[in-house]
């Protein structure tokens, strides 16, 4: 029993060192709410890693990744996703670096967790919430812009005293 604390420290240390290298699997991700999964796991990833080259302004290879319809329509190489079929989706092939001529993002392979998230998203049908607008690229230097549509949201309206009954 005297070695119990050392054993716990050893296990925790092993997990801290080797957890980043754990192979992630799309089957391991349980999606209870597809819209929430998209908003928390997929949208930020696409904005941060894909839209610099595949956004609305001069998209590489004619491929825009800022809306689901654009992904299904595809670019110069055809549709990039086949909802429900990750094995037939060029996006999944590209992020896995399976084809030496098609490796995205070109700046470096995504983490296992990110690959699993995109694979799961395509596997569950690539849901894109109807209330979601097209994705904008992540703004540099932590700045952001508010569109007129977003500015019309209730929280951006000036505070006013309601009429007295």
TIFI-25943 format. One record per residue (C-alpha): x, y, z. Coordinates in pm, 1 decimal, m for minus. Layout:
BEGIN
PT        X        Y        Z
PT        X        Y        Z
...
This chain:
BEGIN
PT        X        Y        Z
PT      0.0      0.0      0.0
PT    294.5    232.3     47.7
PT    355.0    241.7   m330.6
PT     m3.5    344.3   m409.0
PT     73.4    719.4   m445.6
PT    366.5    643.2   m677.3
PT    145.0    420.2   m888.0
PT   m116.7    696.2   m924.1
PT    152.6    949.9  m1015.8
PT    295.7    708.4  m1273.8
PT    m44.7    650.6  m1437.0
PT   m126.3   1021.4  m1444.8
PT    217.7   1102.0  m1587.3
PT    179.9    835.0  m1855.8
PT   m160.0    973.9  m1954.8
PT    m26.1   1329.8  m1968.0
PT    266.9   1228.7  m2186.9
PT     98.3    985.0  m2423.4
PT   m263.0   1107.6  m2441.2
PT   m192.1   1349.5  m2728.7
PT    m70.9   1053.3  m2935.9
PT   m385.3    849.0  m2878.0
PT   m551.1    743.9  m3201.4
PT   m892.1    903.2  m3225.2
PT  m1175.3    716.4  m3389.7
PT  m1489.5    860.0  m3542.6
PT  m1676.7    567.4  m3385.4
PT  m1567.2    685.3  m3040.9
PT  m1748.7   1018.6  m3073.8
PT  m2106.0   1005.2  m2947.9
PT  m2319.9   1275.6  m3107.1
PT  m2634.5   1343.4  m2908.7
PT  m2713.7   1679.3  m3068.2
PT  m2591.1   1711.5  m3429.6
PT  m2644.7   2089.8  m3442.7
PT  m2447.0   2145.3  m3123.9
PT  m2174.0   1909.8  m3247.8
PT  m2145.1   2112.7  m3568.0
PT  m2132.6   2445.2  m3382.9
PT  m1875.7   2332.4  m3124.3
PT  m1653.5   2091.3  m3318.6
PT  m1689.4   2144.9  m3693.0
PT  m1762.3   2513.9  m3754.1
PT  m1462.3   2643.5  m3552.2
PT  m1232.8   2391.8  m3720.6
PT  m1344.5   2487.4  m4071.8
PT  m1313.3   2857.9  m3988.8
PT   m967.0   2823.7  m3840.0
PT   m804.0   2574.3  m4076.8
PT   m989.9   2580.0  m4410.6
PT  m1146.4   2913.1  m4497.1
PT   m827.5   3106.1  m4552.4
PT   m792.6   2920.8  m4884.1
PT  m1148.5   2791.7  m4939.4
PT  m1358.8   3089.6  m4831.4
PT  m1579.3   3324.6  m5030.9
PT  m1291.5   3532.9  m5169.0
PT  m1109.6   3362.1  m5457.2
PT  m1142.1   2998.3  m5337.2
PT   m860.0   2758.8  m5425.9
PT   m960.4   2491.9  m5681.6
PT  m1303.7   2654.0  m5701.9
PT  m1391.1   2492.8  m5368.4
PT  m1574.2   2683.5  m5098.6
PT  m1608.2   2527.8  m4754.9
PT  m1820.5   2800.8  m4598.2
PT  m2161.0   2635.4  m4654.4
PT  m2287.9   2278.1  m4681.7
PT  m2430.7   2329.9  m5031.3
PT  m2089.3   2445.7  m5151.9
PT  m1930.6   2130.6  m5011.3
PT  m2185.0   1899.7  m5171.2
PT  m2151.9   2086.6  m5503.1
PT  m1774.2   2078.1  m5470.6
PT  m1501.6   2243.3  m5672.1
PT  m1276.5   2153.4  m5964.0
PT  m1241.5   1793.8  m5835.6
PT  m1614.3   1740.6  m5775.4
PT  m1811.8   1710.7  m5451.4
PT  m1596.6   1726.0  m5141.5
PT  m1844.7   1552.0  m4910.7
PT  m2092.4   1271.1  m4961.4
PT  m2318.9   1302.3  m4654.3
PT  m2331.9    976.0  m4463.0
PT  m2036.6    826.4  m4650.4
PT  m1699.7    945.4  m4521.8
PT  m1512.6    682.6  m4727.9
PT  m1644.0    842.6  m5049.3
PT  m1576.6   1200.7  m4937.1
PT  m1272.3   1383.4  m5075.7
PT  m1259.2   1597.9  m4761.9
PT  m1194.6   1292.1  m4545.8
PT   m937.9   1153.7  m4791.1
PT   m757.2   1489.7  m4793.2
PT   m742.4   1536.6  m4414.8
PT   m617.1   1180.0  m4363.2
PT   m331.1   1245.6  m4609.5
PT   m418.4    917.4  m4787.8
PT   m344.6   1057.4  m5135.3
PT     m6.9   1223.7  m5183.0
PT   m161.0   1463.6  m5438.3
PT   m446.4   1565.4  m5208.9
PT   m336.7   1659.8  m4857.8
PT   m523.7   1928.4  m4667.8
PT   m453.0   2151.9  m4497.2
PT   m120.1   2196.5  m4675.1
PT     34.8   2360.9  m4368.0
PT     19.6   2035.1  m4171.2
PT   m203.3   1744.2  m4084.8
PT   m492.6   1800.1  m3845.8
PT   m485.3   1637.8  m3503.5
PT   m646.3   1298.4  m3454.8
PT   m931.3   1459.6  m3263.4
PT   m998.9   1706.8  m3545.8
PT   m992.2   1432.5  m3810.1
PT  m1232.1   1223.3  m3600.8
PT  m1467.0   1521.3  m3560.8
PT  m1485.8   1589.6  m3936.4
PT  m1521.0   1218.5  m4015.3
PT  m1801.9   1184.5  m3761.0
PT  m1972.1   1494.6  m3900.7
PT  m1975.3   1350.1  m4254.1
PT  m2077.4   1007.8  m4118.9
PT  m2386.5   1149.9  m3944.3
PT  m2495.6   1322.9  m4265.2
PT  m2300.9   1650.7  m4244.4
PT  m2574.4   1840.8  m4059.3
PT  m2563.5   2216.8  m4102.3
PT  m2817.0   2391.4  m3877.9
PT  m3076.9   2587.5  m4076.1
PT  m3021.4   2886.4  m3849.6
PT  m2649.4   2891.6  m3928.1
PT  m2522.8   3134.6  m4183.1
PT  m2217.6   3071.1  m4394.6
PT  m1895.0   3046.7  m4199.7
PT  m1654.5   3337.9  m4207.3
PT  m1282.3   3279.3  m4167.5
PT  m1135.3   3333.7  m3826.4
PT  m1036.4   3696.6  m3791.9
PT   m667.1   3769.7  m3740.4
PT   m545.3   3910.1  m3410.6
PT   m865.4   3813.8  m3226.6
PT  m1067.9   4086.4  m3398.2
PT  m1413.2   4029.5  m3534.0
PT  m1678.3   4200.5  m3739.8
PT  m2051.5   4215.3  m3678.7
PT  m2269.0   4187.9  m3987.6
PT  m2587.5   4396.2  m4022.5
PT  m2788.4   4075.1  m3972.8
PT  m2607.6   4006.1  m3645.2
PT  m2637.0   4369.8  m3536.6
PT  m3018.3   4339.6  m3561.0
PT  m3011.1   4077.7  m3283.5
PT  m3194.4   4186.8  m2966.5
PT  m2883.8   4210.9  m2748.7
PT  m2734.1   4476.8  m2977.3
PT  m3038.4   4702.2  m2955.4
PT  m3018.9   5009.0  m2732.5
PT  m3182.6   4985.2  m2392.6
PT  m3513.0   5170.2  m2387.6
PT  m3766.1   5236.4  m2115.5
PT  m4090.6   5057.7  m2200.2
PT  m4408.2   5269.5  m2212.2
PT  m4585.0   5299.1  m1878.1
PT  m4928.5   5127.6  m1879.9
